[in-house]
C-alpha cells in the first residue's frame, strides 16, 4: 500500500475518533519547498462538515497521527494545510523493497481486461514522412508504450491512405516526366521518388492553370480544366474500375513508398502490430449505413444521399453516403473501427493519434458509433495534437517545403556529432562507437524535444536548442544516466545488500520521494494520454539527482553504509531514467 493510502486510512480514523464523523476522500498535495514536510493534507474540504477552525483541525489530526502511527514524526499547520513529516524508516523500507524490481513502476497486465488499440502515423503513399508525421508517430508510439506499462494489452496500428486523387497525381506525373525512374536507378528511397513526382504534378498544374487564366478563363474554371488534373481524375476512375495497367503502376509505386516508410520507421525505432489500407477499407461501412437507416439512426434525403442529424448534440447534419451511393471518409472510418474489433475481439477502446484539425470529425465519428450501439465506442479517444512549426514557417507537401523525416534525423545526428566533438569528451571511442553515440544523442534530442510538450500545444521546433547538453533536453538527461554508469563502474565493491537502520540525508530523502511517484506518473500519463508527464518527471528526477550528486559524497565517503546506500540509490535513479525513456522510445548511452 502506498504512502497516501496509508495516511488516508489513518486520517479517516483520526476524524472518526476525534470528531465522530466519516470522510470519503482526503486531499493531498506535495509540500511546498519552503515548508517542513513530505506530504501535505488540504484541510479546507473538511470545514463544512466538521465545523471547526483550520488551525484546530490541523493540530488535532496532526497530534493523533504522531501518537498513533510510527509513520509520522512531526507536523506543522500553515493556513489550511497540514504539513506531515514522514519518518525516514518509511523511505528506507520503500527503497529496499523496490531497488531490485526490474519492472518498478509498471503494472502487471490485468487479467480479462479489454485491450486498447492505438492508431498513429497513417500516412499517404504520395510523399515521404515529414516533421509533422514525426510528432504523430512519436506521440502514438509513446502513448501505446505507456498504456501497456499501466497494465493493459495494446495493439499498435495505422491506416495507410493508399488510394484517391492525391495518389493518382504522383502516378500521372511519373508517367509524364519519370523516364522510367525507379529507386534503384535514382539512388533515392522509394517514398522520396514518389514524393518528387507529387511536387512535379503541382508545379505543372500551377503552370497550366496560369496559362488557362492568361487565355481568359477564371481561376476556378482553369483549376477544373487543367489537362493534368483531368488526367489524374481519369486515372482515379480507371483505378476504381480495376484497370490492369493502372493497378500495376499503383502497386509498383506504392511498394516503393512502403519500402521507404519501413526504413524510416526502423530508424525512428517504432513498429506496428497491424497495418490497414484505405484501398481495402474505403467500402467498409456501407452495410452499417443500411443498418442505421433501418434503425432510424440515419435518414435519407430526396436525392438518395444518407445523413445523420446531430444538431440536438450541438453538432450538425453529417453525410455518411453520397447520392450516387459512394462512401465518404466518415463511412470508411465507421466501417474500419468495426472491422478492427472484429479482427481483435479483445479490443475495448481505441486511441486515434490525429492532428487537431480533425477534432470535429472525431466528435462526429465517436457519437455515430455510440448511437449505433457499440459498447466499446464509450472508450474511444482522439489524441489531438498541435502542429509543428519551423522558424521558417509552415510546411507544405505540394510545394516541397516540408522537413523530410529522414533528413531531419540525419541532421539531428550530425548536430549531435558536432556538439559532442566540440565538448571533447570522446577520447578513446572508436569511430563505430562515436557514430552509435551520435545517433542515440541526436534521436534522443529530437524525441524528447517533441514529447516533453503537452500534445495539445503547438511546437516551434528548433534543432540546435534540442541538442543542448543543459536544461530540459534529452542529452542532459542522457548525460546524467551516463554519469551514474561511470559511478557504478568505479564502485569496485559489492553494494547489493539491503541497508537497514539508516538516517537519510535530506537529498537522499528527496530522491526517494521522487522515485516513489513513478508508478503514479505512469498511471496518470496513461489516463491522460500525455507522454509529456513522463518526460518532465524524468527531467525533475535528473535535476534532483544532480543536486544530490553536488551536495553529498557518493564514493568519497568513508562510511561504508552511506557509500552502499548512495550507490544503490544512484543505480535505481539510472534504472528509472532508462525505464522512463524506453516508454518514450529513447535510448540511453552507457558512456558519454
C-alpha positions as CSV (number, residue, x, y, z in Angstrom):
1,X,0.0,0.0,0.0
2,X,1.4,3.4,-0.9
3,X,2.1,6.3,1.5
4,X,-1.0,8.3,0.6
5,X,-3.3,5.3,1.1
6,X,-1.8,4.5,4.5
7,X,-2.1,8.2,5.5
8,X,-5.7,8.4,4.2
9,X,-6.8,5.4,6.4
10,X,-5.1,6.9,9.5
11,X,-6.6,10.4,8.9
12,X,-10.1,9.0,8.4
13,X,-9.6,7.0,11.6
14,X,-8.5,10.3,13.4
15,X,-11.5,12.2,12.1
16,X,-13.9,9.4,13.2
17,X,-12.3,9.2,16.7
18,X,-11.9,13.0,17.2
19,X,-15.0,14.4,15.5
20,X,-17.3,11.4,15.3
21,X,-17.5,11.9,11.5
22,X,-16.8,9.9,8.4
23,X,-14.9,11.4,5.4
24,X,-14.9,9.8,1.9
25,X,-11.8,11.4,0.5
26,X,-8.7,13.0,1.8
27,X,-6.9,15.5,-0.5
28,X,-3.1,15.6,-0.6
29,X,-0.5,17.6,-2.4
30,X,3.3,17.9,-2.4
31,X,4.6,20.0,0.4
32,X,5.9,23.4,-0.8
33,X,9.7,23.5,-0.6
34,X,9.7,26.5,1.8
35,X,7.8,24.4,4.5
36,X,8.9,21.4,6.5
37,X,7.1,18.3,5.4
38,X,6.9,15.4,3.0
39,X,3.1,15.2,2.3
40,X,0.5,18.0,2.8
41,X,-3.1,17.4,3.6
42,X,-5.5,20.0,2.4
43,X,-7.9,21.0,5.3
44,X,-10.3,23.3,3.5
45,X,-12.7,20.5,2.3
46,X,-13.3,19.4,6.0
47,X,-14.5,22.8,7.1
48,X,-18.2,22.5,6.2
49,X,-18.6,19.0,7.6
50,X,-16.5,19.3,10.8
51,X,-17.4,23.0,11.6
52,X,-14.0,23.7,13.3
53,X,-11.3,26.3,12.7
54,X,-8.5,25.3,10.4
55,X,-5.6,25.5,12.9
56,X,-7.6,23.5,15.4
57,X,-8.5,20.8,12.8
58,X,-4.9,20.6,11.6
59,X,-3.4,20.3,15.1
60,X,-5.9,17.7,16.3
61,X,-5.3,15.5,13.3
62,X,-1.6,16.0,13.4
63,X,-1.3,15.1,17.1
64,X,-3.4,12.0,16.5
65,X,-1.1,10.9,13.7
66,X,2.1,11.4,15.8
67,X,0.6,9.5,18.7
68,X,-1.0,6.6,16.7
69,X,1.4,5.8,13.9
70,X,5.2,5.3,13.7
71,X,5.0,6.7,10.1
72,X,4.5,10.3,11.2
73,X,7.4,12.0,13.1
74,X,6.0,15.6,13.4
75,X,3.8,18.1,11.6
76,X,3.0,21.8,11.2
77,X,-0.1,23.7,10.2
78,X,0.1,26.6,7.8
79,X,-3.3,28.2,7.0
80,X,-5.5,25.4,5.6
81,X,-2.7,22.9,5.2
82,X,-1.4,20.2,7.4
83,X,2.3,19.5,6.5
84,X,3.3,16.0,7.6
85,X,6.9,14.9,8.2
86,X,7.3,11.1,7.4
87,X,9.8,9.0,9.3
88,X,12.9,8.0,7.4
89,X,12.2,4.4,8.0
90,X,9.3,4.5,5.6
91,X,11.5,5.7,2.8
92,X,14.3,3.3,3.6
93,X,11.9,0.4,3.7
94,X,10.2,1.5,0.5
95,X,13.6,1.8,-1.3
96,X,14.8,-1.6,-0.1
97,X,11.5,-3.1,-1.4
98,X,11.8,-1.7,-4.9
99,X,15.5,-1.3,-5.6
100,X,15.8,-4.8,-7.2
101,X,12.5,-4.6,-9.0
102,X,13.3,-4.5,-12.7
103,X,9.7,-3.6,-13.5
104,X,9.3,-0.9,-10.9
105,X,6.5,1.5,-11.8
106,X,4.9,-1.0,-14.3
107,X,1.7,-2.8,-13.6
108,X,1.3,-6.4,-14.5
109,X,-1.3,-7.0,-17.3
110,X,-4.8,-7.0,-15.9
111,X,-6.5,-10.4,-16.4
112,X,-9.5,-10.4,-18.7
113,X,-9.1,-6.6,-19.1
114,X,-10.0,-5.2,-22.5
115,X,-7.2,-4.3,-24.9
116,X,-6.6,-0.8,-26.3
117,X,-5.7,-0.2,-30.0
118,X,-3.6,2.9,-30.7
119,X,-3.5,4.3,-34.2
120,X,-0.7,6.5,-35.3
121,X,1.3,7.6,-38.4
122,X,-1.4,6.8,-41.0
123,X,0.4,8.5,-43.9
124,X,-0.4,9.0,-47.6
125,X,1.5,7.0,-50.1
126,X,2.3,10.1,-52.3
127,X,5.1,11.5,-50.2
128,X,7.8,10.7,-47.6
129,X,7.1,11.1,-43.9
130,X,7.9,14.6,-42.6
131,X,8.3,16.5,-39.4
132,X,4.5,16.6,-38.8
133,X,4.4,12.8,-39.1
134,X,7.3,12.5,-36.7
135,X,5.3,14.2,-33.9
136,X,2.3,12.0,-34.7
137,X,4.4,8.8,-34.7
138,X,6.4,9.6,-31.6
139,X,3.2,10.6,-29.7
140,X,1.3,7.5,-30.7
141,X,4.1,5.1,-30.1
142,X,4.9,6.6,-26.7
143,X,1.2,6.5,-25.6
144,X,1.0,2.9,-26.7
145,X,4.1,2.1,-24.6
146,X,2.7,4.0,-21.6
147,X,-0.7,2.4,-21.7
148,X,0.9,-1.0,-21.8
149,X,3.1,-0.1,-18.8
150,X,-0.1,0.8,-17.0
151,X,-1.3,-2.8,-17.2
152,X,-3.3,-3.1,-20.5
153,X,-2.7,-5.1,-23.6
154,X,-2.1,-2.7,-26.5
155,X,-2.2,-3.2,-30.3
156,X,-0.4,-0.6,-32.4
157,X,-1.8,0.1,-35.8
158,X,-2.0,2.5,-38.7
159,X,-4.3,3.0,-41.7
160,X,-2.3,3.8,-44.9
161,X,-4.0,6.2,-47.2
162,X,-3.0,4.4,-50.4
163,X,-5.8,5.5,-52.8
164,X,-7.5,8.6,-54.1
165,X,-6.8,11.6,-56.3
166,X,-3.6,12.6,-54.4
167,X,-2.0,9.1,-55.2
168,X,-3.0,9.4,-58.8
169,X,-1.3,12.8,-59.1
170,X,2.1,11.2,-58.3
171,X,1.3,8.4,-60.8
172,X,0.4,10.7,-63.6
173,X,3.5,12.9,-63.0
174,X,5.7,9.8,-63.1
175,X,4.2,8.6,-66.4
176,X,4.7,12.1,-67.9
177,X,8.1,13.1,-66.5
178,X,9.5,9.9,-65.0
179,X,11.5,8.4,-67.8
180,X,11.1,5.0,-66.1
181,X,13.0,6.3,-63.0
182,X,13.0,3.8,-60.0
183,X,14.5,3.9,-56.6
184,X,17.4,1.7,-57.8
185,X,18.1,3.8,-60.9
186,X,17.9,7.1,-59.0
187,X,19.6,6.0,-55.8
188,X,16.7,7.5,-53.8
189,X,14.4,6.0,-51.2
190,X,11.2,4.9,-52.9
191,X,9.0,7.3,-50.9
192,X,11.2,10.2,-52.0
193,X,10.9,9.2,-55.7
194,X,7.1,9.2,-55.4
195,X,7.1,12.4,-53.4
196,X,9.2,14.2,-56.0
197,X,6.5,13.4,-58.6
198,X,3.8,14.7,-56.3
199,X,5.7,18.0,-56.2
200,X,6.2,17.9,-60.0
201,X,2.5,17.4,-60.5
202,X,1.7,20.5,-58.5
203,X,4.3,22.6,-60.4
204,X,2.9,21.6,-63.8
205,X,-0.7,22.0,-62.6
206,X,0.0,25.6,-61.5
207,X,1.7,26.4,-64.8
208,X,-1.3,25.0,-66.7
209,X,-3.8,27.0,-64.6
210,X,-1.8,30.2,-65.1
211,X,-1.8,29.6,-68.9
212,X,-5.6,29.0,-69.0
213,X,-6.2,32.1,-66.9
214,X,-4.0,34.0,-69.4
215,X,-6.2,32.7,-72.1
216,X,-9.3,34.2,-70.5
217,X,-10.6,31.5,-68.1
218,X,-11.4,32.3,-64.5
219,X,-9.1,30.8,-61.9
220,X,-11.9,28.5,-60.7
221,X,-12.6,27.3,-64.3
222,X,-8.9,26.9,-65.0
223,X,-8.4,24.7,-62.0
224,X,-11.1,22.4,-63.2
225,X,-10.0,22.3,-66.8
226,X,-6.2,22.0,-66.4
227,X,-5.3,18.9,-68.6
228,X,-3.0,17.3,-66.0
229,X,-5.8,17.4,-63.3
230,X,-8.2,15.9,-65.8
231,X,-5.7,13.1,-66.4
232,X,-5.4,12.4,-62.6
233,X,-9.2,12.3,-62.3
234,X,-9.4,9.9,-65.3
235,X,-6.8,7.7,-63.7
236,X,-8.8,7.6,-60.5
237,X,-11.8,6.4,-62.4
238,X,-9.7,3.7,-64.1
239,X,-8.3,2.6,-60.8
240,X,-11.8,2.2,-59.3
241,X,-12.9,0.3,-62.5
242,X,-10.0,-2.1,-61.9
243,X,-7.9,-1.2,-65.0
244,X,-4.9,-3.6,-65.0
245,X,-2.3,-1.2,-66.2
246,X,-3.3,1.4,-63.7
247,X,-3.4,-1.1,-60.9
248,X,0.0,-2.4,-61.9
249,X,1.6,1.1,-61.7
250,X,-0.3,1.8,-58.4
251,X,1.1,-1.4,-56.8
252,X,4.6,-0.7,-58.0
253,X,4.8,2.9,-56.8
254,X,3.0,2.1,-53.5
255,X,5.6,-0.7,-52.8
256,X,8.4,1.9,-53.4
257,X,6.7,4.0,-50.7
258,X,6.2,1.1,-48.3
259,X,9.8,0.2,-48.5
260,X,10.8,3.8,-47.8
261,X,8.4,4.1,-44.9
262,X,9.8,0.8,-43.4
263,X,13.3,2.2,-43.4
264,X,12.1,5.5,-41.7
265,X,10.1,3.6,-39.1
266,X,13.1,1.4,-38.3
267,X,15.4,4.4,-37.9
268,X,12.8,6.1,-35.6
269,X,12.6,2.8,-33.6
270,X,8.8,2.4,-33.9
271,X,6.7,-0.5,-35.1
272,X,3.1,-1.7,-35.7
273,X,1.2,-4.8,-35.0
274,X,-1.2,-4.4,-37.9
275,X,-1.5,-2.2,-41.0
276,X,-4.8,-1.3,-42.6
277,X,-5.0,0.1,-46.1
278,X,-7.6,2.5,-47.4
279,X,-7.9,0.5,-50.6
280,X,-9.2,-2.4,-48.5
281,X,-11.3,-0.3,-46.2
282,X,-12.9,2.5,-48.2
283,X,-16.0,0.5,-48.9
284,X,-16.4,-0.6,-45.3
285,X,-19.3,1.0,-43.5
286,X,-21.8,0.9,-46.3
287,X,-23.6,-2.1,-44.8
288,X,-23.6,-0.3,-41.4
289,X,-25.3,2.7,-43.0
290,X,-28.1,0.4,-44.2
291,X,-28.4,-1.0,-40.7
292,X,-28.5,2.6,-39.3
293,X,-31.2,3.5,-41.8
294,X,-33.4,0.6,-40.7
295,X,-32.9,1.6,-37.0
296,X,-33.8,5.3,-37.7
297,X,-30.3,6.5,-36.8
298,X,-29.6,7.8,-40.3
299,X,-32.0,9.5,-42.7
300,X,-32.2,9.5,-46.5
301,X,-32.7,12.8,-48.4
302,X,-34.8,13.0,-51.6
303,X,-31.6,12.9,-53.7
304,X,-30.7,9.5,-52.2
305,X,-27.9,10.7,-50.0
306,X,-27.8,9.5,-46.4
307,X,-27.2,11.8,-43.4
308,X,-27.2,11.8,-39.6
309,X,-28.7,14.7,-37.7
310,X,-26.6,15.6,-34.7
311,X,-28.0,19.1,-34.1
312,X,-29.5,18.1,-30.8
313,X,-26.0,17.2,-29.6
314,X,-24.7,20.6,-30.7
315,X,-23.2,19.4,-33.9
316,X,-24.7,19.5,-37.4
317,X,-26.1,17.2,-40.1
318,X,-23.3,14.9,-41.5
319,X,-23.4,13.0,-44.7
320,X,-22.5,9.3,-44.5
321,X,-23.3,8.2,-48.0
322,X,-23.4,10.3,-51.2
323,X,-26.4,10.4,-53.6
324,X,-24.6,8.1,-56.0
325,X,-24.0,5.5,-53.3
326,X,-20.3,6.1,-52.8
327,X,-18.7,6.2,-49.4
328,X,-17.2,9.3,-47.7
329,X,-14.4,9.3,-45.1
330,X,-16.8,9.1,-42.3
331,X,-18.4,5.9,-43.8
332,X,-14.9,4.4,-44.1
333,X,-13.9,5.3,-40.5
334,X,-17.1,3.8,-39.1
335,X,-16.5,0.6,-41.0
336,X,-12.8,0.4,-40.1
337,X,-13.5,0.8,-36.4
338,X,-16.0,-2.0,-36.5
339,X,-13.6,-4.2,-38.6
340,X,-10.8,-3.6,-36.1
341,X,-12.9,-5.0,-33.2
342,X,-13.8,-8.0,-35.4
343,X,-10.1,-8.6,-36.1
344,X,-9.1,-8.1,-32.4
345,X,-12.2,-9.2,-30.3
346,X,-10.5,-8.2,-27.1
347,X,-10.2,-4.6,-28.0
348,X,-12.4,-2.4,-25.8
349,X,-11.2,1.0,-26.8
350,X,-9.2,2.9,-29.4
351,X,-6.8,5.9,-29.4
352,X,-6.7,7.9,-32.7
353,X,-3.5,10.0,-33.0
354,X,-4.6,12.7,-35.4
355,X,-3.9,16.4,-35.6
356,X,-6.3,18.9,-34.0
357,X,-7.7,20.0,-37.4
358,X,-9.7,16.8,-37.3
359,X,-11.3,17.4,-33.8
360,X,-14.8,17.8,-35.3
361,X,-14.5,14.7,-37.4
362,X,-13.8,12.5,-34.4
363,X,-16.5,14.1,-32.3
364,X,-19.0,13.0,-35.0
365,X,-17.4,9.6,-35.6
366,X,-17.5,8.7,-31.9
367,X,-21.0,9.9,-31.5
368,X,-22.2,7.9,-34.5
369,X,-20.6,4.7,-33.2
370,X,-22.3,5.3,-29.8
371,X,-25.7,5.8,-31.5
372,X,-25.1,2.5,-33.4
373,X,-24.9,0.8,-30.0
374,X,-21.3,-0.3,-29.9
375,X,-20.3,-0.6,-26.2
376,X,-16.6,0.0,-27.0
377,X,-17.5,3.3,-28.5
378,X,-17.6,4.7,-25.0
379,X,-13.8,4.2,-24.8
380,X,-12.7,5.9,-28.0
381,X,-10.2,8.8,-27.6
382,X,-8.9,11.3,-30.1
383,X,-5.3,12.1,-29.2
384,X,-5.5,15.5,-30.7
385,X,-2.2,17.4,-31.1
386,X,-1.0,20.7,-32.3
387,X,1.0,21.3,-35.4
388,X,4.8,21.5,-35.6
389,X,6.1,24.8,-36.9
390,X,9.6,25.8,-38.0
391,X,11.3,29.2,-37.6
392,X,10.9,29.5,-41.4
393,X,7.1,29.0,-41.3
394,X,4.5,26.4,-42.2
395,X,5.4,23.3,-44.2
396,X,3.6,22.4,-47.5
397,X,3.9,19.0,-49.1
398,X,2.7,20.0,-52.5
399,X,5.3,22.7,-52.8
400,X,8.1,20.5,-51.4
401,X,8.7,22.8,-48.4
402,X,8.3,20.1,-45.8
403,X,11.1,18.9,-43.5
404,X,11.7,15.3,-44.5
405,X,11.8,12.9,-41.6
406,X,14.9,11.1,-42.9
407,X,16.7,14.4,-43.5
408,X,15.7,15.6,-40.1
409,X,17.0,12.5,-38.3
410,X,20.3,12.8,-40.3
411,X,20.6,16.5,-39.3
412,X,20.0,15.7,-35.7
413,X,22.7,13.0,-35.7
414,X,25.1,15.5,-37.4
415,X,24.3,18.2,-34.9
416,X,24.9,15.8,-32.0
417,X,28.2,14.8,-33.6
418,X,29.3,18.5,-34.0
419,X,28.4,19.4,-30.4
420,X,29.9,16.2,-28.9
421,X,33.2,16.9,-30.8
422,X,33.2,20.5,-29.5
423,X,32.8,19.3,-25.9
424,X,35.8,17.0,-26.5
425,X,34.8,14.1,-24.2
426,X,35.1,11.2,-26.7
427,X,38.7,10.2,-26.1
428,X,39.2,6.5,-26.5
429,X,36.0,6.0,-28.6
430,X,36.2,4.1,-31.8
431,X,34.6,5.6,-34.9
432,X,31.8,3.0,-34.7
433,X,31.2,3.8,-31.0
434,X,31.1,7.5,-31.9
435,X,28.5,7.0,-34.7
436,X,26.3,4.9,-32.4
437,X,26.5,7.6,-29.7
438,X,25.7,10.4,-32.1
439,X,22.6,8.6,-33.2
440,X,21.5,7.9,-29.6
441,X,22.0,11.6,-28.7
442,X,20.6,13.1,-31.9
443,X,17.4,11.0,-32.0
444,X,17.0,11.2,-28.2
445,X,17.2,15.0,-28.5
446,X,14.5,15.0,-31.3
447,X,12.1,12.7,-29.5
448,X,12.5,14.4,-26.1
449,X,12.0,17.9,-27.5
450,X,8.7,16.8,-29.1
451,X,7.4,14.6,-26.3
452,X,8.1,16.9,-23.4
453,X,5.4,19.3,-24.8
454,X,1.8,18.8,-23.9
455,X,0.3,17.1,-27.1
456,X,-2.4,19.9,-27.4
457,X,0.2,22.6,-27.8
458,X,1.8,23.7,-31.0
459,X,5.6,23.2,-31.2
460,X,8.2,25.6,-32.7
461,X,10.9,23.1,-33.5
462,X,14.5,24.3,-33.0
463,X,17.0,21.5,-33.7
464,X,20.0,23.3,-32.2
465,X,18.1,24.0,-29.0
466,X,17.0,20.4,-28.7
467,X,20.6,19.1,-28.6
468,X,21.7,21.4,-25.8
469,X,23.5,19.4,-23.0
470,X,22.0,21.6,-20.3
471,X,18.4,22.3,-19.4
472,X,15.2,20.3,-20.1
473,X,16.6,18.3,-23.0
474,X,17.2,14.7,-23.9
475,X,21.0,15.0,-24.0
476,X,21.1,16.5,-20.5
477,X,19.1,13.5,-19.1
478,X,21.2,11.0,-21.1
479,X,24.4,12.6,-19.7
480,X,23.1,12.1,-16.2
481,X,22.4,8.5,-16.9
482,X,25.9,8.0,-18.3
483,X,27.4,9.8,-15.3
484,X,25.7,7.3,-13.0
485,X,27.0,4.4,-15.0
486,X,30.5,5.8,-14.5
487,X,29.9,5.8,-10.7
488,X,28.8,2.2,-10.8
489,X,31.8,1.1,-12.8
490,X,34.1,2.9,-10.3
491,X,32.4,1.5,-7.2
492,X,34.6,-1.6,-7.1
493,X,32.7,-3.2,-4.1
494,X,29.6,-5.3,-3.5
495,X,26.8,-2.9,-2.9
496,X,23.9,-5.3,-3.5
497,X,22.9,-6.0,0.1
498,X,20.0,-4.1,1.9
499,X,20.7,-1.2,4.2
500,X,18.7,-1.4,7.4
501,X,18.7,1.4,10.1
502,X,19.7,4.4,8.1
503,X,19.4,8.1,8.8
504,X,18.6,9.8,5.4
505,X,20.3,12.9,4.2
506,X,17.6,15.4,3.0
507,X,18.9,15.0,-0.5
508,X,18.6,11.2,-0.3
509,X,15.1,11.5,1.0
510,X,14.0,13.9,-1.7
511,X,15.3,11.5,-4.4
512,X,13.4,8.6,-2.9
513,X,10.2,10.7,-2.7
514,X,10.5,11.3,-6.4
515,X,11.1,7.7,-7.2
516,X,8.0,6.8,-5.1
517,X,6.0,9.0,-7.6
518,X,7.0,7.0,-10.7
519,X,4.2,4.4,-10.7
520,X,1.6,7.1,-10.2
521,X,3.1,9.2,-13.0
522,X,2.8,6.2,-15.4
523,X,-0.8,5.7,-14.5
524,X,-1.6,9.4,-14.9
525,X,0.2,9.6,-18.3
526,X,-1.8,6.6,-19.5
527,X,-5.1,8.1,-18.3
528,X,-4.4,11.5,-19.9
529,X,-2.6,10.1,-23.0
530,X,0.3,12.5,-22.3
531,X,3.9,11.4,-22.7
532,X,4.9,14.9,-21.5
533,X,4.2,13.8,-17.9
534,X,6.8,11.0,-18.2
535,X,9.3,13.3,-20.0
536,X,9.0,16.2,-17.4
537,X,9.0,13.8,-14.5
538,X,12.3,12.4,-15.8
539,X,13.8,15.9,-16.0
540,X,12.7,16.6,-12.4
541,X,14.3,13.3,-11.2
542,X,17.6,14.2,-13.1
543,X,17.7,17.7,-11.7
544,X,17.2,16.3,-8.2
545,X,19.9,13.7,-8.7
546,X,22.4,16.3,-9.9
547,X,21.6,18.4,-6.8
548,X,22.2,15.2,-4.7
549,X,25.5,14.5,-6.6
550,X,26.8,18.0,-5.9
551,X,25.7,18.1,-2.3
552,X,26.9,14.7,-0.8
553,X,29.9,12.4,-1.4
554,X,28.9,9.1,-3.0
555,X,32.2,7.1,-3.5
556,X,34.1,9.7,-1.5
557,X,32.5,9.0,1.9
558,X,34.4,6.7,4.4
559,X,31.1,5.4,5.8
560,X,30.5,2.1,4.0
561,X,26.8,2.1,4.9
562,X,26.4,5.6,3.3
563,X,28.5,4.6,0.3
564,X,26.5,1.4,-0.2
565,X,23.1,3.2,0.0
566,X,24.2,6.1,-2.2
567,X,25.5,3.8,-5.0
568,X,22.2,1.8,-4.7
569,X,20.2,4.9,-4.9
570,X,22.2,6.2,-7.9
571,X,21.7,2.9,-9.7
572,X,17.9,2.9,-9.1
573,X,17.7,6.5,-10.4
574,X,19.6,5.4,-13.5
575,X,17.3,2.4,-14.0
576,X,14.2,4.7,-13.6
577,X,15.6,7.2,-16.2
578,X,16.2,4.3,-18.6
579,X,12.7,2.9,-17.9
580,X,11.0,6.2,-18.5
581,X,13.0,6.9,-21.6
582,X,12.1,3.4,-23.0
583,X,8.4,4.5,-22.7
584,X,9.3,7.5,-24.8
585,X,11.2,5.4,-27.3
586,X,14.5,6.9,-26.3
587,X,17.8,5.1,-25.8
588,X,20.4,5.9,-23.1
589,X,24.2,5.6,-23.5
590,X,26.4,3.8,-21.1
591,X,29.2,6.3,-21.7
592,X,29.0,9.9,-22.9
